[in-house]
Amino acid sequence: MDVLTINNVWMMICTALVFLMHLGFAFLEIGLTRQKNTINILFKNLFIITIGLLLYYSIGFNLMYPGEFNGVIGFSGFGLDLPLTETQILDLTYNEGYTYWTDFLFQGMFAATAATIVSGAVAERMKIGPFMVFVLFYVGLIYPIAGSWKWGGGFLQTLETPFYDFAGSTLVHSVGGWAALVAVCLLGARIHKFKEGVLQAIPGHNIPLATAGVIILWFGWFGFNGGSVLSADPALTSLTLVTTCLAAATGGVTAAFVSFIKFKNLDLTMFLNGILGGLVAITAGADQMSPSDSILIGAFAGGIIVIAVSLIDRLKLDDPVGAIAVHLVCGIWGTLAVGIFGNLASGAQLLSQLIGIISYAVICIISSFIILFIMKITVGIRVSEREELEGLDAHEHGMDAYPDFRLNEH
């Protein structure tokens, strides 16, 4: 078996693992929210995957990888333009690690993830129609344009010390996290979340399902980070998977420990988000870190999760699944960590990381605000009080995720 075939098979396996992460996101989101909104969340997650792939095929892939361009925005045409040899045969040397088709599908799986992050943050009170419109613009245009700045060879890649984001702490997770923050601010909190300014817990209806979701996400991260090596290189792939797992483990343990000190209880949901925070944080530099570095990065991420969740609550922002703390805050931390730990650590690298973080904050905040604010003042983005209290499943979808079959026995 030749090297291209081995690399390509590995990349296809990683593509499948990243696809499986969407099941993890779905389980996590429905587990941490109320039963009456389950269908709504599942519908959104399926819509994101399906329309995301179609958008990435139509325009996204060629926006993100436009070839030679001005470093800010470029477009190489609609659909998939096959790389052909002079004799019009598919050029298998397109990439040393995998074929053109595999490249498209692997990157396409990443594209949908950013919108999935927003889905969890706006759960239980956003209209399904405006959310779908937001996904069209954010996944179809904003994500690939922003991605081109680094992965497409844009201006962040051509800095004197190039901005570095191995698998997307910023390019994927913070891109979704910034939009989630804007959406939560424009939507407002769920009814009864803050009674007379006092925080009220709204527990999820199925914590075992949320736990299964996190384990599936961790499993999928083997493809998310492992595939970002872009080959089956044994040394680099193995190191990447080790650093990924150590950061996840340390993030979970640290979040549970810090949460126990702060709240005097062993909070499972904080443990779960700590694991995810460690995964998000290591994603920017998983291939550049030693095992010891990854443990330190995961430990900081676990502590940051507890602090960030508490801060978000104090700011009276309602994020049902902790998406902002996990994907935005830990995404920023992981991106900065590349300039502090590992093979690339230097003052110049840290400065480049800051430039990258600020650049993505600007495009994501402005674009998501424009999209959502226009819909807010025209068609509205929040369901009515009655719809929110009775559940989005009944009003948006006309069905129940857990029907009571006993009602039909007689």
PyMOL commands that set and color helices and strands:
alter all, ss='L'
color gray80, all
select helices_A, chain A and resi 3-31+35-64+100-121+128-148+169-187+207-229+234-263+268-282+291-314+323-337+347-378+385-390+392-397+405-408
alter helices_A, ss='H'
color red, helices_A
select strands_A, chain A and resi 194-195+198-199
alter strands_A, ss='S'
color yellow, strands_A
deselect
rebuild
show_as cartoon
